[in-house]
Amino acid sequence: MPLERFFRLPKEKSETIRKAAIQEFKRVSPDEASINKIIQTAGISRGSFYTYFTDKEDLLKWVMGDFINNYRQFYLEELEANNGNIWYVFDRVLHHTIEWVAEQGLMEIVGNMVRSSSFAERSINNPSEECELVEENKNYSARVYQLVNPNCCQVSQEEFQELLRMQVAALAYSMKLYFVKGKTVEEVEVPYHRCMKLLCCGAFPRQQEVSMEREERKHG
């Protein structure tokens, strides 16, 4: 997030910085984005930039704040509306994300993000990394976990965090297929839904049932 000094800027100036950043992130991927181009377009010094943001990743997170908030709010609202059925939410989130990105005119920025070599790392935080973002994500996953119907997903909160990470990984891969490989929404939804089915049912859903049958025969 922006540093404290940024929030004291006049709205007109912060909006100028936002527009300059959007222009650059539309032009190239985050890895290739130039801070020099951004500050030249915004009319600020390099020193001023670093009093507003830690780095260009920090700037990108701020620019994409609405996207991140919409993504997170979707989970919370859909869980509340569908009796905590997390699998229903997982199934719908890919289509919702692509649709919302198009509606908001973010296709170019998100397209450049998923083309970035560090997109997967940016999407899935290292759990051992101690930073404000990791703690924020843990707090968010805890909120989601509280809304999940235990009849739909019987895992601990720690296991649920890992489940979310795997779902986000599948979503990130699907976004890359859509934006980089030029696949249609229908084409990327097929493997994504297959991944969600595996997360829900496992590779051997009858394993527990078979084990119970063996125990019954053993003691029968």
C-alpha positions in Angstrom: 0.0 0.0 0.0 1.1 3.6 -0.5 3.2 5.2 2.3 1.6 7.7 4.7 2.8 10.8 2.8 0.9 9.8 -0.3 -2.4 10.0 1.5 -1.7 13.7 2.2 -1.5 14.5 -1.4 -4.3 16.6 -3.1 -6.7 14.3 -4.9 -5.8 15.9 -8.2 -2.1 15.0 -7.8 -2.8 11.4 -6.7 -5.1 10.9 -9.7 -2.4 12.2 -12.0 0.0 9.5 -10.6 -2.7 6.9 -11.0 -3.3 7.8 -14.6 0.5 7.8 -15.3 0.8 4.4 -13.7 -2.1 2.9 -15.6 -0.6 4.2 -18.9 2.7 2.5 -18.2 1.2 -0.8 -16.9 -1.0 -0.9 -20.0 2.1 -0.5 -22.1 4.2 -3.3 -20.7 4.3 -6.0 -18.0 5.0 -5.0 -14.4 8.5 -6.5 -14.8 9.3 -4.1 -17.7 7.4 -1.1 -16.3 9.6 2.0 -16.0 9.4 4.1 -12.9 11.2 6.9 -14.9 8.4 6.9 -17.4 5.7 7.0 -14.7 7.3 9.9 -12.8 8.0 11.8 -16.1 4.3 11.4 -17.1 3.1 12.3 -13.6 5.5 15.3 -13.3 7.1 14.2 -10.0 10.6 13.5 -9.0 12.1 10.1 -8.4 12.7 11.1 -4.8 9.1 12.0 -4.3 8.0 8.7 -5.8 9.8 6.8 -3.1 8.2 8.9 -0.4 4.8 7.8 -1.8 5.5 4.1 -2.7 8.1 1.5 -1.7 8.5 0.3 -5.3 6.5 -0.2 -8.5 5.0 -3.4 -7.0 3.5 -1.3 -4.3 2.2 1.1 -6.9 0.7 -1.7 -8.9 -1.2 -3.1 -5.9 -2.6 0.4 -5.3 -3.7 0.8 -8.9 -5.3 -2.6 -8.9 -6.9 -2.1 -5.5 -10.4 -2.1 -6.9 -9.7 -5.3 -8.8 -8.4 -7.0 -5.6 -11.3 -5.7 -3.5 -13.9 -6.9 -6.0 -12.3 -10.3 -6.1 -12.3 -10.6 -2.3 -15.8 -9.1 -1.9 -17.1 -11.7 -4.4 -16.1 -14.5 -2.2 -17.7 -13.0 0.9 -21.0 -12.0 -0.7 -21.4 -15.3 -2.6 -20.7 -17.4 0.5 -23.3 -15.5 2.4 -25.8 -15.8 -0.5 -25.3 -19.5 -1.0 -25.2 -21.0 2.5 -21.5 -21.1 2.7 -21.0 -23.4 -0.3 -17.3 -22.7 -1.1 -17.4 -25.0 -4.1 -20.2 -23.1 -5.8 -18.1 -19.9 -5.3 -14.9 -21.5 -6.6 -16.8 -22.6 -9.7 -18.2 -19.1 -10.5 -15.1 -16.9 -9.7 -13.2 -17.5 -12.9 -16.1 -16.3 -15.1 -16.9 -13.4 -12.7 -13.2 -12.3 -12.7 -12.8 -12.2 -16.5 -16.2 -10.5 -17.0 -15.5 -7.8 -14.4 -12.0 -7.1 -15.8 -13.6 -6.5 -19.2 -16.3 -4.3 -17.8 -13.8 -2.1 -15.9 -11.5 -1.7 -18.9 -8.6 -3.5 -17.2 -8.0 -6.1 -20.0 -4.6 -4.6 -21.0 -3.3 -4.2 -17.5 -4.4 -7.7 -16.3 -3.1 -9.1 -19.6 0.3 -7.6 -19.0 0.2 -8.8 -15.4 -0.4 -12.5 -16.3 2.3 -12.3 -19.0 4.8 -11.3 -16.3 7.3 -14.0 -15.3 6.6 -13.3 -11.7 2.8 -13.5 -12.0 2.5 -16.9 -10.2 4.7 -15.6 -7.3 2.7 -12.4 -7.2 -0.6 -14.4 -7.1 0.5 -16.9 -4.5 2.3 -15.5 -1.5 5.1 -17.4 0.1 3.7 -18.4 3.5 7.1 -18.1 5.2 7.4 -14.5 4.0 6.8 -12.1 6.8 5.2 -9.0 5.4 2.0 -7.0 5.8 0.4 -8.5 2.7 0.8 -12.1 4.0 -0.8 -11.1 7.3 -3.6 -9.3 5.4 -4.2 -12.4 3.3 -4.3 -14.6 6.4 -6.9 -12.3 8.0 -9.0 -12.4 4.8 -8.9 -16.2 4.5 -10.0 -16.4 8.2 -13.0 -14.3 7.3 -13.8 -16.5 4.4 -13.3 -19.6 6.5 -15.9 -18.4 9.1 -18.5 -18.2 6.3 -17.8 -21.7 4.9 -20.5 -24.3 5.6 -18.6 -27.2 7.4 -20.9 -29.6 5.6 -19.3 -28.5 2.4 -15.7 -28.4 3.5 -14.5 -30.2 6.6 -10.9 -28.9 7.0 -9.0 -26.9 9.7 -8.4 -23.2 9.2 -4.7 -23.9 8.3 -5.7 -26.5 5.8 -8.3 -24.0 4.4 -5.6 -21.4 3.7 -3.7 -24.0 1.7 -6.9 -24.9 -0.2 -7.3 -21.2 -1.1 -3.8 -21.1 -2.3 -4.4 -24.0 -4.6 -7.6 -22.5 -5.9 -5.8 -19.2 -6.6 -3.0 -21.1 -8.4 -5.6 -22.8 -10.7 -7.3 -19.4 -11.3 -4.0 -17.8 -12.1 -3.2 -20.5 -14.6 -6.6 -20.1 -16.2 -6.1 -16.4 -16.5 -2.8 -17.0 -18.2 -4.5 -19.3 -20.7 -7.1 -16.7 -21.4 -4.9 -13.6 -21.7 -1.7 -15.1 -23.0 -2.7 -18.1 -25.0 -5.8 -16.6 -26.4 -8.2 -19.3 -25.2 -11.9 -18.5 -24.9 -13.7 -18.3 -21.6 -15.4 -21.7 -22.4 -12.0 -23.3 -23.1 -10.3 -22.1 -19.9 -13.3 -23.0 -17.8 -13.1 -26.7 -18.6 -9.7 -27.4 -17.0 -10.4 -24.9 -14.2 -13.6 -26.7 -13.2 -11.7 -30.0 -13.5 -9.2 -28.7 -11.0 -12.0 -27.6 -8.7 -13.6 -31.1 -8.8 -10.2 -32.6 -7.9 -9.9 -30.2 -4.9 -13.4 -31.0 -3.8 -13.4 -34.8 -4.3 -9.7 -35.8 -4.5 -8.1 -38.1 -7.0 -9.7 -41.2 -5.2 -13.0 -40.0 -3.6 -14.0 -43.6 -2.7 -10.7 -44.3 -0.8 -12.2 -43.6 2.6 -15.3 -45.7 1.8 -13.2 -48.6 0.5 -11.1 -48.5 3.7 -14.2 -48.6 5.8 -15.5 -51.6 3.9 -12.2 -53.4 4.4 -12.3 -52.8 8.2 -15.9 -54.0 8.4 -14.9 -57.3 6.6 -11.9 -57.6 8.8 -14.0 -57.4 12.0 -17.1 -58.9 10.5 
